[in-house]
Amino acid sequence: MSRSSPVLQFEVKGFHLRDLASYSPKDRSTVVEKVSKIEKRTFPSNEVFDFITELKKKNTNMILAVNDGDAMELAGYLVYLRTKRLALLHKICVVEQKREKGIAKAMIHSLRLHLEKGACQSIQLWVDENRKSARALYASCDFEQIDRCLDYYGPGRTGLKMQLNIE
Ligand SMILES: CC(C)(COP(=O)(O)OP(=O)(O)OC[C@H]1O[C@@H](n2cnc3c(N)ncnc32)[C@H](O)[C@@H]1OP(=O)(O)O)[C@@H](O)C(=O)NCCC(=O)NCCS
């Protein structure tokens, strides 16, 4: 695992966290394909993340929640971009059958622990005002709303900008 990998702590029975960089190159591309499929099943087409392009960018990283018995069986993923003082949480998703077990919260907690060790001061993200479960997740992780933008995700779809201070 690279020195810049997140602290992979996890307390949800049956699952553990891995950094994408911890997979072999061959397994990494299989994992990215699987993540892309989950992404397409979960999000509307205009919100689907282009993992192949984005993960090539410097400072973009992915935390994966996987089954204890099979690291290729994915339960969830979190993608973030890190700059010196700020981390942008681009995407977080848990497969439908594995939701409400604490997996997403554990991934955010892991990211936070990792960032606390450096000079990073906050995590920011945008969320659709109508995504109730995502908003419940961010509230339970102590994110606070810092901005609101009408039509951010398209006509009639308001975006909320949220921030978690990690100092
Ligand atoms: C949002 C999402 C990632 C949450 O994942 P999850 O693993 O089910 O979340 P957790 O089990 O870690 O729950 C964390 C907190 O959010 C709350 N929560 C999660 N889903 C909820 C729901 N549907 N209704 C109410 N509260 C909910 C939990 O009760 C928990 O609160 P607590 O810590 O106070 O007990 C998941 O629902 C998902 O993948 N949704 C589709 C994709 C999406 O919307 N992603 C976010 C935008 S990029």
The ligand as an SDF file (V2000), in Angstrom:
LIG
                    3D

 48 50  0  0  0  0  0  0  0  0999 V2000
  -25.8930    7.6040    0.6290 C   0  0  0  0  0  0  0  0  0  0  0  0
  -25.3170    6.2230    0.8060 C   0  0  0  0  0  0  0  0  0  0  0  0
  -23.8650    6.2250    0.3090 C   0  0  0  0  0  0  0  0  0  0  0  0
  -25.3340    5.8560    2.3000 C   0  0  0  0  0  0  0  0  0  0  0  0
  -24.6430    4.6220    2.4670 O   0  0  0  0  0  0  0  0  0  0  0  0
  -24.9350    3.6420    3.7160 P   0  0  0  0  0  0  0  0  0  0  0  0
  -23.8020    2.6890    3.8160 O   0  0  0  0  0  0  0  0  0  0  0  0
  -26.2930    3.0910    3.5890 O   0  0  0  0  0  0  0  0  0  0  0  0
  -24.8940    4.6770    4.9320 O   0  0  0  0  0  0  0  0  0  0  0  0
  -24.5880    4.2920    6.4560 P   0  0  0  0  0  0  0  0  0  0  0  0
  -25.1950    2.9620    6.7400 O   0  0  0  0  0  0  0  0  0  0  0  0
  -23.1270    4.4480    6.7040 O   0  0  0  0  0  0  0  0  0  0  0  0
  -25.4120    5.3860    7.2370 O   0  0  0  0  0  0  0  0  0  0  0  0
  -24.8090    6.5640    7.7750 C   0  0  0  0  0  0  0  0  0  0  0  0
  -25.8810    7.3940    8.4400 C   0  0  0  0  0  0  0  0  0  0  0  0
  -26.8460    7.8400    7.4590 O   0  0  0  0  0  0  0  0  0  0  0  0
  -28.1410    7.3970    7.8070 C   0  0  0  0  0  0  0  0  0  0  0  0
  -28.8440    6.9320    6.6100 N   0  0  0  0  0  0  0  0  0  0  0  0
  -28.3180    6.2280    5.5760 C   0  0  0  0  0  0  0  0  0  0  0  0
  -29.2790    5.9550    4.6860 N   0  0  0  0  0  0  0  0  0  0  0  0
  -30.4320    6.5050    5.1770 C   0  0  0  0  0  0  0  0  0  0  0  0
  -31.7810    6.5550    4.7170 C   0  0  0  0  0  0  0  0  0  0  0  0
  -32.1390    5.9670    3.5610 N   0  0  0  0  0  0  0  0  0  0  0  0
  -32.6950    7.1950    5.4740 N   0  0  0  0  0  0  0  0  0  0  0  0
  -32.3470    7.7920    6.6270 C   0  0  0  0  0  0  0  0  0  0  0  0
  -31.0830    7.7790    7.1290 N   0  0  0  0  0  0  0  0  0  0  0  0
  -30.1440    7.1400    6.4050 C   0  0  0  0  0  0  0  0  0  0  0  0
  -27.9340    6.2150    8.7380 C   0  0  0  0  0  0  0  0  0  0  0  0
  -29.0190    6.0140    9.5920 O   0  0  0  0  0  0  0  0  0  0  0  0
  -26.6750    6.6190    9.4790 C   0  0  0  0  0  0  0  0  0  0  0  0
  -27.0020    7.5360   10.5090 O   0  0  0  0  0  0  0  0  0  0  0  0
  -26.4790    7.3180   12.0160 P   0  0  0  0  0  0  0  0  0  0  0  0
  -24.9770    7.3210   11.9320 O   0  0  0  0  0  0  0  0  0  0  0  0
  -27.0060    8.5060   12.7350 O   0  0  0  0  0  0  0  0  0  0  0  0
  -27.0220    6.0070   12.4640 O   0  0  0  0  0  0  0  0  0  0  0  0
  -26.1530    5.1460    0.0510 C   0  0  0  0  0  0  0  0  0  0  0  0
  -27.5120    5.2890    0.3800 O   0  0  0  0  0  0  0  0  0  0  0  0
  -26.0120    5.2440   -1.4690 C   0  0  0  0  0  0  0  0  0  0  0  0
  -25.0890    4.6900   -2.0480 O   0  0  0  0  0  0  0  0  0  0  0  0
  -26.9600    5.9760   -2.1070 N   0  0  0  0  0  0  0  0  0  0  0  0
  -26.9370    6.1450   -3.5740 C   0  0  0  0  0  0  0  0  0  0  0  0
  -25.7570    6.9750   -4.0330 C   0  0  0  0  0  0  0  0  0  0  0  0
  -25.7160    8.3620   -3.3880 C   0  0  0  0  0  0  0  0  0  0  0  0
  -26.7220    9.0190   -3.1950 O   0  0  0  0  0  0  0  0  0  0  0  0
  -24.4730    8.8170   -3.0700 N   0  0  0  0  0  0  0  0  0  0  0  0
  -24.2680   10.1110   -2.4760 C   0  0  0  0  0  0  0  0  0  0  0  0
  -24.1280   11.1810   -3.4890 C   0  0  0  0  0  0  0  0  0  0  0  0
  -22.6000   11.0340   -4.3980 S   0  0  0  0  0  0  0  0  0  0  0  0
  1  2  1  0
  2  3  1  0
  2  4  1  0
  2 36  1  0
  4  5  1  0
  5  6  1  0
  6  7  2  0
  6  8  1  0
  6  9  1  0
  9 10  1  0
 10 11  2  0
 10 12  1  0
 10 13  1  0
 13 14  1  0
 14 15  1  0
 15 16  1  0
 15 30  1  0
 16 17  1  0
 17 18  1  0
 17 28  1  0
 18 19  1  0
 18 27  1  0
 19 20  2  0
 20 21  1  0
 21 22  1  0
 21 27  2  0
 22 23  1  0
 22 24  2  0
 24 25  1  0
 25 26  2  0
 26 27  1  0
 28 29  1  0
 28 30  1  0
 30 31  1  0
 31 32  1  0
 32 33  2  0
 32 34  1  0
 32 35  1  0
 36 37  1  0
 36 38  1  0
 38 39  2  0
 38 40  1  0
 40 41  1  0
 41 42  1  0
 42 43  1  0
 43 44  2  0
 43 45  1  0
 45 46  1  0
 46 47  1  0
 47 48  1  0
M  END
$$$$
